[in-house]
Amino acid sequence: MRLRNKPWAKDKIDQYPQYAVPNPELNKGKWDEVFENNNPLHIEVGTGKGRFITEMAKAHPDINYIGIELYDSVIVAALDRLIEAELPNVKLLNINAAELDKYFAKNDVDRVYLNFSDPWPKTRHEKRRLTYKEFLKSYENILVDGGEIHFKTDNQGLFEYSLMSFSEYGLLLKFLSLDLHKSDFEGNIMTEYEQKFSEKGNRIYRCEVKYQNDTEGQS
């Protein structure tokens, strides 16, 4: 999908440091100071226009959220949502998800959300998929022991690839749905893409996986 360039987006992002955190690398290991509490921290990698992260923050005020998005022309839409909602428990980072280790330390994050990530269907682009083993390692490096990934997509190929990738990495499967909107799953908050795809009749796939801690990894 071609992104519409918004040359004013960077300036607007800079005007709202209370939502779009400047110099986030300075907060590595001390995000509790940014949020001024010790609540669990959940991050969404590829937050897009911010519907999911904003609605999650409204529904769970006792959890801190960070939405991560590479493109300033996209994240500025999420910023508009936050400006309107005035939520104290959600921040945005305009950064590259391939460099999470720069911004988060081990045990900073309790959960990672991956919603409707780019499937990068060509084999030569496998390393760009957010469920590729190198990304799984980077999530492990910032998550608490036993931290989780919650993953949603409408792309069957990406879902099958991701299940294989999770299994090969040694992650434990906690939840699996091959048709989320026809399941009994409660509390689902849709993304913009999810609503669009589901209205077209596309099946939504979802899973939850967990990193093993030391005791779980022992036989």
LUMMIMI-632626 format. One record per residue (C-alpha): residue in one letter; z, y, x. Coordinates in steps of 0.05 Angstrom, whole numbers, padded with zeros to 5 digits, always signed. Layout:
N
aZYX
...
//
This chain:
219
m+00000+00000+00000
r-00020+00068+00026
l+00038+00116+00032
r+00029+00187+00008
n+00047+00234+00064
k+00101+00285+00047
p+00104+00333+00106
w+00165+00367+00077
a+00206+00303+00071
k+00238+00306+00141
d+00263+00377+00129
k+00293+00358+00062
i+00328+00297+00092
d+00358+00342+00146
q+00386+00387+00092
y+00431+00333+00063
p+00471+00301+00120
q+00525+00281+00070
y+00475+00229+00043
a+00423+00218+00097
v+00466+00207+00159
p+00441+00244+00221
n+00448+00210+00290
p+00473+00145+00258
e+00479+00112+00326
l+00542+00154+00337
n+00576+00117+00280
k+00567+00047+00308
g+00632+00009+00299
k+00664+00064+00258
w+00629+00068+00191
d+00697+00066+00158
e+00707+00136+00185
v+00642+00159+00154
f+00662+00133+00085
e+00735+00151+00097
n+00759+00082+00073
n+00760+00009+00094
n+00720-00019+00036
p+00668-00073+00049
l+00600-00048+00072
h+00535-00075+00043
i+00467-00053+00069
e+00398-00057+00038
v+00343-00065+00090
g+00281-00032+00060
t+00314+00010+00006
g+00249+00042-00019
k+00261+00094-00073
g+00335+00076-00078
r+00342+00050-00149
f+00378-00014-00128
i+00426+00016-00078
t+00444+00074-00125
e+00457+00029-00185
m+00497-00020-00143
a+00540+00038-00118
k+00553+00060-00189
a+00571-00011-00211
h+00616-00025-00151
p+00653+00038-00130
d+00700-00004-00086
i+00642-00023-00041
n+00605+00022+00009
y+00530+00018+00011
i+00477+00039+00062
g+00403+00041+00045
i+00357+00033+00105
e+00285+00057+00102
l+00235+00071+00157
y+00189+00119+00122
d+00216+00189+00108
s+00163+00199+00053
v+00195+00141+00016
i+00269+00151+00030
v+00265+00222+00005
a+00259+00193-00065
a+00323+00155-00055
l+00355+00219-00030
d+00336+00254-00095
r+00372+00199-00133
l+00435+00209-00092
i+00434+00284-00099
e+00432+00275-00174
a+00484+00219-00177
e+00532+00250-00126
l+00558+00181-00105
p+00610+00181-00049
n+00600+00107-00032
v+00527+00106-00012
k+00491+00133+00049
l+00419+00130+00074
l+00391+00116+00143
n+00320+00136+00161
i+00314+00084+00216
n+00275+00022+00239
a+00306-00043+00213
a+00284-00077+00278
e+00338-00036+00314
l+00400-00050+00272
d+00441-00066+00335
k+00435+00007+00355
y+00472+00030+00292
f+00520-00025+00273
a+00570-00066+00313
k+00593-00137+00300
n+00636-00140+00237
d+00611-00072+00211
v+00573-00103+00153
d+00594-00153+00100
r+00528-00166+00065
v+00453-00153+00075
y+00405-00144+00016
l+00331-00157+00025
n+00293-00138-00038
f+00218-00146-00045
s+00204-00141+00029
d+00133-00136+00054
p+00109-00208+00056
w+00064-00198+00117
p+00022-00259+00095
k-00020-00267+00158
t+00007-00316+00208
r-00001-00268+00266
h+00046-00220+00230
e+00103-00271+00222
k+00149-00233+00269
r+00147-00173+00222
r+00177-00211+00163
l+00249-00190+00150
t+00269-00263+00145
y+00239-00282+00212
k+00289-00313+00261
e+00295-00251+00304
f+00315-00209+00243
l+00364-00264+00223
k+00395-00258+00292
s+00401-00183+00286
y+00436-00189+00218
e+00484-00240+00249
n+00500-00190+00304
i+00525-00138+00255
l+00555-00181+00199
v+00626-00206+00193
d+00636-00281+00204
g+00611-00316+00141
g+00571-00255+00121
e+00515-00263+00070
i+00442-00246+00058
h+00419-00236-00014
f+00344-00241-00020
k+00296-00226-00077
t+00220-00228-00081
d+00163-00241-00128
n+00122-00271-00071
q+00125-00347-00073
g+00097-00355-00003
l+00148-00309+00027
f+00204-00342-00011
e+00184-00411+00013
y+00177-00386+00084
s+00245-00352+00080
l+00281-00414+00054
m+00252-00452+00113
s+00272-00397+00161
f+00343-00394+00134
s+00350-00470+00139
e+00323-00473+00210
y+00372-00418+00230
g+00430-00458+00201
l+00447-00413+00143
l+00483-00444+00083
l+00449-00438+00015
k+00498-00411-00037
f+00452-00394-00095
l+00379-00407-00113
s+00337-00385-00172
l+00262-00398-00179
d+00258-00354-00241
l+00314-00304-00240
h+00300-00268-00305
k+00302-00334-00343
s+00366-00357-00310
d+00438-00346-00330
f+00451-00301-00270
e+00494-00242-00289
g+00497-00172-00260
n+00426-00168-00234
i+00404-00097-00217
m+00330-00089-00213
t+00290-00051-00161
e+00230-00009-00179
y+00184-00065-00155
e+00223-00118-00193
q+00215-00082-00259
k+00141-00071-00246
f+00127-00143-00226
s+00170-00174-00281
e+00135-00132-00334
k+00070-00163-00310
g+00100-00232-00321
n+00112-00247-00247
r+00167-00297-00232
i+00225-00268-00191
y+00256-00312-00137
r+00326-00301-00112
c+00374-00335-00063
e+00440-00323-00028
v+00453-00351+00041
k+00513-00349+00085
y+00523-00350+00160
q+00569-00406+00182
n+00634-00386+00217
d+00660-00428+00275
t+00700-00476+00232
e+00642-00488+00184
g+00596-00502+00242
q+00640-00558+00268
s+00627-00629+00245
//
